[in-house]
């Protein structure tokens, strides 16, 4: 077994700003020279999320609207009272979606469905520089 680590830096706008990570993850997998194993990507933070979705403008908008209905950005949360930063909604959305994602790879290719893309969503209420960590374990 071998371990290969890399990072992805990006500039996020906040407010459900979405980034398709799949092309970069494929590049990292290729650079690793690993053929079979598992890839994990994680955000070391609590105001973003990593999931899979068809990276198509309609469904991306649908997801953003769903999150706004479930966890509205325009209401007060206990976190806001404690810290005064107004981003309580972003922490709740992050907890709902999750901050990491793992996917197997076989024969040097990510095991994803035809339209399935690994997507980072930034939920914070301001722009942020983000650094995602990627680790592959395999042979």
Legacy VTK file of the C-alpha trace (Angstrom):
# vtk DataFile Version 3.0
C-alpha trace
ASCII
DATASET POLYDATA
POINTS 139 float
0.000 0.000 0.000
1.104 3.539 -0.776
-0.169 6.906 0.372
-0.197 10.013 -1.828
-1.234 13.461 -0.565
-2.009 16.687 -2.400
-4.036 19.839 -1.842
-6.456 21.951 -3.846
-6.474 25.715 -3.291
-9.424 27.780 -4.430
-11.066 31.136 -3.962
-14.660 30.785 -2.825
-17.292 33.500 -2.942
-19.498 32.054 -0.188
-23.309 31.849 -0.278
-23.403 28.377 -1.922
-20.569 29.056 -4.372
-19.964 25.682 -6.075
-16.774 24.232 -7.524
-16.479 21.033 -9.566
-13.510 19.178 -8.046
-13.648 16.144 -10.333
-11.195 17.329 -13.041
-8.595 18.247 -10.409
-9.130 14.973 -8.523
-8.534 13.065 -11.762
-5.263 14.962 -12.248
-4.183 14.145 -8.698
-5.035 10.472 -9.191
-2.993 10.379 -12.392
-0.019 12.079 -10.679
-0.157 9.539 -7.844
0.466 6.663 -10.287
-1.812 4.536 -8.085
-4.210 2.172 -9.860
-6.560 0.788 -7.207
-7.562 2.240 -3.846
-9.530 5.032 -2.272
-9.359 8.818 -2.556
-10.573 11.113 0.203
-10.979 14.882 -0.044
-11.602 16.980 3.068
-12.207 20.600 3.945
-10.551 21.417 7.276
-13.310 23.840 8.217
-16.956 23.994 9.201
-18.585 26.370 6.703
-18.316 24.380 3.474
-19.361 20.997 2.152
-18.249 18.277 -0.241
-20.756 16.065 -2.019
-21.562 14.628 -5.428
-24.106 15.964 -7.865
-24.627 16.279 -11.591
-22.729 19.528 -12.210
-25.451 21.119 -14.339
-26.722 24.668 -13.784
-30.354 23.685 -13.163
-29.665 21.091 -10.485
-26.994 23.309 -8.900
-29.595 26.067 -8.563
-32.128 23.526 -7.238
-29.669 22.439 -4.535
-28.912 26.027 -3.554
-32.638 26.819 -3.312
-33.303 23.660 -1.297
-30.588 24.556 1.218
-32.025 28.066 1.528
-35.463 26.580 2.317
-34.073 24.071 4.811
-31.583 26.404 6.511
-32.424 30.031 5.637
-29.564 32.511 5.571
-31.766 35.422 6.634
-32.700 34.282 10.139
-30.835 34.491 13.432
-29.087 31.429 14.857
-27.668 30.854 18.345
-24.180 30.741 16.813
-24.673 34.283 15.524
-25.456 35.519 19.033
-22.367 33.776 20.410
-19.890 34.985 17.793
-21.563 37.888 16.001
-20.372 36.773 12.569
-23.800 36.044 11.070
-22.787 32.716 9.544
-24.698 30.280 11.734
-26.541 29.046 8.651
-23.248 28.125 6.967
-22.207 25.901 9.887
-25.556 24.081 9.810
-25.403 23.542 6.048
-21.859 22.229 6.401
-22.961 19.778 9.098
-25.818 18.600 6.865
-23.732 18.071 3.705
-20.465 17.038 5.385
-16.904 18.242 4.958
-15.337 15.176 3.339
-15.984 12.682 0.591
-14.349 9.362 -0.268
-14.468 7.581 -3.596
-12.776 4.371 -4.714
-10.609 4.239 -7.807
-10.049 1.211 -10.013
-7.608 0.829 -12.912
-6.533 4.457 -12.383
-10.069 5.870 -12.707
-12.450 7.286 -10.126
-15.489 5.058 -9.610
-18.219 7.637 -10.295
-21.476 7.503 -12.226
-21.696 8.967 -15.716
-22.904 12.398 -14.557
-21.681 12.285 -10.964
-19.193 15.009 -10.068
-17.444 15.656 -6.748
-18.429 19.186 -5.774
-17.236 21.655 -3.146
-19.850 24.131 -1.893
-18.833 27.159 0.142
-21.615 28.191 2.531
-19.913 31.054 4.370
-21.278 34.603 4.239
-18.105 36.076 2.763
-15.371 35.187 0.267
-12.723 32.796 1.563
-9.462 31.239 0.464
-9.889 27.494 0.882
-7.388 24.661 0.931
-8.828 21.186 0.528
-6.691 18.192 1.358
-6.688 15.094 -0.822
-5.248 11.748 0.224
-5.094 8.549 -1.767
-4.370 5.126 -0.338
-3.814 2.266 -2.721
-1.455 0.384 -4.966
LINES 1 140
139 0 1 2 3 4 5 6 7 8 9 10 11 12 13 14 15 16 17 18 19 20 21 22 23 24 25 26 27 28 29 30 31 32 33 34 35 36 37 38 39 40 41 42 43 44 45 46 47 48 49 50 51 52 53 54 55 56 57 58 59 60 61 62 63 64 65 66 67 68 69 70 71 72 73 74 75 76 77 78 79 80 81 82 83 84 85 86 87 88 89 90 91 92 93 94 95 96 97 98 99 100 101 102 103 104 105 106 107 108 109 110 111 112 113 114 115 116 117 118 119 120 121 122 123 124 125 126 127 128 129 130 131 132 133 134 135 136 137 138
